[in-house]
Amino acid sequence: MSGPSRTIAPEVRRVQTTTWVALVVITVGTAGAFLLDEDANPVAQGLFAMVAALQTMIALRWWQTTRRRYGR
C-alpha cells in the first residue's frame, strides 16, 4: 500500500530549483576564481574545487529524485 501522493506547487518547485542553481553557480564561480589566482593557497583551491564538485553532485541527485517523484 502506498502513501498519499504529495504534490508540490509549481512555485515551490521553481524556487527550489532556482536556489540549487544559484548555490552551484556561486560555488563553481568561486572555485574557478581561486583556480585562476596564481597567488592563492593550493589547499584553498583544492577545497573550493572539491566543495563545488560535491555540491554539484548533490544538486544533480536532488534534481533526478524530484523529477522521478513528481513525474516531470
URLINSUL-V491116 format. One line per field, one symbol per residue. ss: DSSP state (H for helix, E for strand, L for the rest). Layout:
# URLINSUL-V491116
ss=???
This chain:
# URLINSUL-V491116
ss=LLLLLLLLLHHHHHHHHHHHHHHHHHHHHHHHHHHHLLLLLHHHHHHHHHHHHHHHHHHHHHHHHHHHHHLL
